[in-house]
Amino acid sequence: MGALVSKVVLKGFGLPEGVFGRFGGWVMARGNGAIEKHVVKMARLQGKEHVMVLGPGPGVGLVAAAERAAIVVGVDPSDTMLLAARHHCGELVEAGKVQLIRGDAADTHQPDHSASVVISVNNVQLWADRPAAYAEIRRVMKPAARLLVSVSEKRAPGNLLAELESAGFSNVKVSTWDPPGRRTTAAAIYTADR
């Protein structure tokens, strides 16, 4: 039974694929949607900014960011989630406001110093090599760019605040936010500057 549960979790949420992945995307859109919109609001995006969203899942946060920024790049390792995001953000992709890239936090395929803001909601705990991911994020961020990482308080890995400081981010802070709804858990939101 444990192997089946692990497979469902991996194929539904870790690296979404197939039927489990589509179901995971549906759950993510409903479970993470409010948090993604809140984090985008916290980012205080400006019209000329270039935003990178790591692990955008089905694209709720991409749409919210595209309403405020010049360009939004969603980087996801899952073809299933990229397809869902393309479906959800079709007009924004066609208009060039949203770009979808297959990659992950440690290999975003983005140019040096290209992002004004980097956002990650509920996937930092899935990054295979967080130090490599932090180095990649810093490489992609413009000087004085902002990082916002949100994770469920129940799933927050180790001491994320110390990890971000050790990776060279400055002004690292953490706050919590209770999303609306009965089945939601508090989100820990880490903010930092390059």
Order of alpha helices (4+ residues) and beta strands (2+ residues): alpha-alpha-beta-alpha-beta-alpha-alpha-beta-beta-alpha-beta-alpha-beta-beta
